Amino acid sequence: MGGLELVGLLCLGAGLIIAIALVAGAGRARVSLHRLDPSAAPASSRLAGALQDATAVADRLLKRAGRQHLLEEALERAGITRRPAEVVVLTAAGAVVAAMVGVVLGGPLLAVLFALLAPLVAKVVVDRYRHRRQAAFVDQLDDTLHLLASSLRAGHSVLRAVDAVSHDAQAPTSEEFTRVVNETRVGRDINVALQEVADRTGSEDFAWVVQAIAIHREVGGNLAEVLDGVSTTIRERNQIRRHAESLSAEGRLSGVVLMVLPVAVFVLLSIVSPAYTAPLTGTGSGQLLLLLAASLMTVGGLWLRSTVKVRF
């Protein structure tokens, strides 16, 4: 079966589904309940009901596999508010669409490859959000410590200083400190809540701050002066980090170009001249070569990433 025939069958199936939905929905006109009673919730559509059913199934599978907690933790670190089951459903839908595209372009093997790329892309997106959120927290940490020290000099307690930062700081610092305030209001120890903030953000500098606060609560002392010293150290570390990142920016950009350029050229040639790429996409040996090329590019990309990545 050719690619055009498969696309036609997919379009025909989609048209039949839409026609059945329209016929099933046709009938006596009804006024929605929420228009008659404002207190009643509007009825959900069939698509929304199907999404809810799929989310419920994914939720049960995650609980049965024992992976829900790990996925929740990863989403919390990335600042993503969606439920783990919703992320799984979105990833599965992306895998189905990618598989259809792979079937049209190169056959079953390419479809399987594209489908397997969907979870990898989802992981890359979540990791990207997590790194961006952690970097923003680290960049705001100097100002955060200044706000804490100023509040402590004004005579406020540590909890009151944390509450002031939650109102005056920017996200994600305000979000994390608001969570600390809410947890302490229900009886949780502030040191434990602050240590979890350090774990979620992956900030060793803030872990030092948490240790300083814990020592201050046990033995006393001038916590504002300690925070000023930590703030100075963090500021100097950030200056060195930014300087190193600027020096390695050219290497990171070269790695991105080397990874994207072959894929972009291959996709462009597949669209402009399908006969030129047919020996690769239409034969078993060509698909094996594509898989080998993708594996080598992945290894090269990981090696380049480890070379230009700056660690602090």
N, C-alpha and C positions, 0 to 999 in steps of 0.2 A: 504494500500500500504506500503510495507516494505521500509526500508531505502535504500537498494541496488537498488530497482526498481526506487525510486525517483532519486537517483544519475544517474542511466542510462538514465532516461527521460531528466534530465538536460543536460547531455552530448550530447544526441541526438539532443536536441533543439539548443545547441551551435554549433554542427556540421552543422545543417541545415542553421543556420544564416551565418556561414562562407562560406558554399557552395553557398548560394544565393549571398553573397557579391562577391565571386570569379567569378560567372557567370555574374553578372551585370558589373563587372569590366573588364571581358574578351571582346575582340573586337579588332578593328584595333589599332595597337600600335601607341601611340602618344608621341611626344617629348614635355616635359614640357616647358611651356612658359618661365620660368626663365632661361632655358638653351639657348634659342634663344635671349632673351632680358634680360641682367643682371639687368636692372632697375625694371623689373616686379617681384612682390612678388610671391613665390612658392604657388601653390594651396594647400589648406588644405585637409587632408584626411577626410574620412567619420566619423571616430571616433572623430577627432578634431572638425568637424562640429557638431556632436551630443553633444559633451561636451560644445561647445559654445551655442547651443540652450538651453541646460539644465541650463547653467549659466545665460542666459538671462531670462529664466522663473523664476529661483530662485531670481534674482535681482528684477523683477517686484513684486514677492510675498513679498519680504522684504520691499520694498517701500510701498506696500499697507498695510502691517501690522504695519508699523512705527517702525520696529526693526533694520533697517539698521544702524542708527546712533549708537545705543548701541553696536552692533556687531563690527562696525568700531573702536569704542573707546576701546573695549576689545582687539582687534587685535593690535591696536597701542601700548597699554600698554605691550603687550606680545612681541612686536617687530616682528610680523608676517606680511610679506609684501603681502600676498594673499588678494584678494578681499573677502568681506563677502559672496557674492554669490558663489564663488568657494569653500569656507569652507563649506557652506550648501550642495553643490553638493557632496563633498567628504564625508561628514557625512552621507548623504542619501545613497550613494553607500556602505559605510561601514555597514549601517543598513540592507541593502538588503543581503549582503554577510553573515552577522551574523545571519539573519533570516534563510537563507538556511542551514547554519551549525546547527542551532537549530532544524530545521525540521528533518535533518538527524539523529541527536543525540537523540532527545526526543519527537518530535511531535510539534503540533501547539503552545501549551502553552510555551514551551521552546523557540520556534522561536520568539514569541512575546516578551519574556523576553530578549532575545539576541538583538532583534531589538531596544528595549528601552534602552539598555545599550550603544548603539553607540553614541547618543548625550551626555550621561554622560561621556563617555571616551573622547570625543572631548573637553568637558568643562574642564576635568581634565588636558588634555594636554595643553590647552591654559593657564590655571591657573599655571601650572608648568613652562611654559616659562615666564609668567609674574613675578612669584616669583623669578626665576633665574635672570631675567634682573634687577629687583629692587634690589636684593642682590648685584649684580655686581656694580650697580651704587652707592650703599651705601659704598661698599668697596673701590671704587675709589674716594669717595668724599674728603677724606683727601688730596690726591695728587692734586685733582682739585682745592681745596682752596689754596694750596701752589702755584700753577701756577697762579691763579688769583692775589694773593697777590704780587707775584714777578713782574707780568706785571704792576700792579698799582704802585709799588715802582719805576719801570723804567720810569714812567711818562705817561703811556698809559691811555686812557679812559676805562670806563667799557666795552663798546662795543668792543674795540680793545683787551681787556683782554679776553673777551669771545671768540673772534675769534681765539686768540692764543691757548686757551684750545681746541677748536674744531679741531685744527691741531695736537696738541701734545698729547692729551689724547687718551686713548683706548676706544673702544666701550663697553658699550652703551653711555658713557659720550660724546664722540666725535660726535655721531649721534644726541644726544639731543641738544648740543650746536651749531652744524651746522644748525639745524632747527631754533634755536633762531636767529642766524645771518641772515639766509635767510628771516625770517619773519620781522626782523627789517629793512632789506633793502627795503622791499616793503611798509614800513610805519607803521608797528605795534610797539606799545610801548614795550620797552624791559622788563619792569616790568611785564606786562601781559604775555609776552612770557616765561619769567623765572618762573612765578607762574604756568603756565600750565605744565612746566617741572616737578615742584614739585608735581603737581597733578598726572601726568602720572606715575612717579616713586614711588609715595607714600612715599616720604622721608620727614619726619618732620624736619630733620636737614637742608636739603636744603631749606625748607620753611623759616627757620630762616635766612639763607643767603639772600634769596630774600627780606625779610623784612629789613635786614641791608642795602642792596643796595638801597631800596626805601627810607629809612630814610636818607641815605647819599646824594641822589639826591635832597632831599628837604632842609636839614639843613647843609649839608657839614660834614667835619670831616675827620679823618684818617681811611679810609675804609680798608686799608691793615692791620692795627693793629687790627681792629675788626675781620677781617677774620682769622687772626692768633689765636685770642682767641677762635673763634668758632671751628677752626680746632683742637685745643688742647682738647676742650670738646668732639668733635666727636671722636677723637682718643681714649680717655678714655672710652667712651660709647662702642665703638667697641671692646675694650679689654674685658670689662665685658660681652658683648653679646657673644663673642666667647668662653669665659670660661663657661658661662651657657649652650651653645649649646654642648660643649664637655661633660659636666656632664649629659646632657639629651640624649646623643647619644645612650646609651644602651637601654633606654626605647623606643626610636623611632625604633631601629632595632628589638626589641622584638615585637612591634606592626606590623611591616612589615611581620615578620615570622609567627605570629599568623593569619594574614589575608591571606597570600599566601599559607601556608601549606595545609589547608583543600581543597582548590580549586585544587591545584596541585595533591594531592592524589586522589581526585575524578576523575579528568581527566585521570590520569594514570590508575586507575582501569577500567574506561570506555573503554580504548584502549586495555588493557591486558585481562580483563575478563568482556566482556559486560553483560554476564548473571548475574554477581554479582550485578551490578548496575541497572539491568532491572526493579526490583520492584520500584525503585525511578523514573526512566525516562519513564517507559512504562505504569504507572498507574496514575490515577487522584489523588489518595491520596498521592502517592510518589512525584508527581510534586508539590502538595500543600506543602508537607514537605520541598522540596527544596526551594520553594519560602519563606517559613517561616524561614529557616536557612539563606538564603541570607539576609533577612530583619534584623535578629538578628545580623549577622556579620557586617552589615552596621552600625547598632546602636553602637555595640561594637567598631568598628573602629573609628567612630566619637568621642566616649568617650575617647579612648586612644589618639587620636590626640589632643584633647583639654587638656589632662592631661600633655603631654610631650612637648607641644608647648610653646616656649619661646616668651614672648611679651615684646617689648621695645617701 
